[in-house]
Amino acid sequence: MNDEDPVLDDPVGQSLGGRHAHLARRLGRAATYLAEVATFSSVSADPAPEDWADLAGLLGPGAFADMFSCPAVPPSSWEPVFSLEGRQMIWPGDGRPGRPSSESGTDVVELGTDSVPEMLDLAARTEPGPFWRRTHELGTYLGVRVDGTLVAMAGERLRPPGWTEISAVCTAPEARGRGHAARLVSALTERVVARGDRPFLHVAETNTGAITLYERLGFKTRGPVTFRGFRTP
Ligand SMILES: CC(C)(COP(=O)(O)OP(=O)(O)OC[C@H]1O[C@@H](n2cnc3c(N)ncnc32)[C@H](O)[C@@H]1OP(=O)(O)O)[C@@H](O)C(=O)NCCC(=O)NCCS
């Protein structure tokens, strides 16, 4: 489980084939998440035409395939929907996260199924990345409530062997700059490290505010990634 760990080159496939197998749909060597959990899809590392055909069969015609962690490019009959440059960052594995000071009256709480409408609303307002009705089933999601209202959240997403991705980091615009995101990422980092995993995350290159936040907490850049989406033929 070092920084060169190849499982981090295909975190979607490594999660779908391992700790998220109970949330996967598979056909041949193609796999995707259950509807409303995630749109991430995977094929084998060196896919043959029949692997792409299997994934198309699994998803159905004209469906969206989010292939961000797959280095292979689908056949030309798959319509590119978007492409966005980003980076993968990892927790260096030594030490603990910085402990940001708490604002009085705000507690970090675990978010369960009953919080899903609020989580969906916060994600829609802040756009931290894809978030669906069942995304919280991928791991633990934590939130900050102020006077009962959810103003910030973050949670666990992909889980390749030995690693847990921190994702859906977002704070409502009116609650930013108070350390909520820093506290949530730190709390998740502590939980992940305590159970023997290392945290990692993905962020768009244009999101300089989030990159600053993660670097300040101690995350290091492992390398570039391209977030890519396609529509099946
Ligand atoms: C990124 C985001 C989660 C930060 O939330 P937050 O609760 O305001 O973050 P914090 O208060 O913990 O900020 C801690 C530090 O992060 C950095 N930071 C946060 N937002 C920043 C911004 N827009 N520009 C520059 N630096 C920023 C600063 O270093 C800040 O330090 P400060 O306390 O000296 O200001 C929030 O801006 C957001 O929801 N953005 C939209 C969703 C998103 O992009 N999520 C990340 C997906 S990878």
The ligand as a Gaussian input file, in Angstrom:
#p B3LYP/6-31G(d) Opt

LIG

0 1
 C      -14.262000      23.737000      -1.084000
 C      -15.305000      23.915000       0.016000
 C      -15.843000      22.547000       0.404000
 C      -14.625000      24.556000       1.217000
 O      -15.584000      24.589000       2.278000
 P      -15.376000      25.517000       3.583000
 O      -16.217000      24.949000       4.661000
 O      -15.553000      26.943000       3.232000
 O      -13.835000      25.247000       3.868000
 P      -13.045000      25.686000       5.145000
 O      -13.754000      26.811000       5.834000
 O      -12.731000      24.477000       5.929000
 O      -11.740000      26.249000       4.430000
 C      -10.493000      25.895000       4.865000
 C       -9.455000      26.461000       3.925000
 O       -9.635000      26.003000       2.604000
 C       -9.188000      26.988000       1.696000
 N      -10.320000      27.425000       0.886000
 C      -11.604000      27.012000       1.001000
 N      -12.348000      27.555000       0.014000
 C      -11.518000      28.332000      -0.711000
 C      -11.705000      29.155000      -1.863000
 N      -12.918000      29.274000      -2.466000
 N      -10.633000      29.815000      -2.370000
 C       -9.419000      29.711000      -1.769000
 N       -9.204000      28.940000      -0.671000
 C      -10.228000      28.262000      -0.156000
 C       -8.637000      28.067000       2.482000
 O       -7.261000      27.758000       2.673000
 C       -9.365000      27.959000       3.785000
 O       -8.584000      28.528000       4.740000
 P       -9.030000      29.833000       5.569000
 O       -9.727000      29.278000       6.767000
 O       -7.731000      30.501000       5.856000
 O       -9.954000      30.637000       4.683000
 C      -16.466000      24.855000      -0.438000
 O      -15.917000      26.018000      -1.036000
 C      -17.450000      24.192000      -1.406000
 O      -18.455000      23.585000      -0.995000
 N      -17.179000      24.293000      -2.733000
 C      -18.069000      23.709000      -3.751000
 C      -18.010000      22.175000      -3.739000
 C      -16.610000      21.684000      -4.022000
 O      -15.918000      22.169000      -4.904000
 N      -16.182000      20.678000      -3.227000
 C      -14.870000      20.055000      -3.379000
 C      -14.958000      18.933000      -4.334000
 S      -13.381000      18.111000      -4.520000

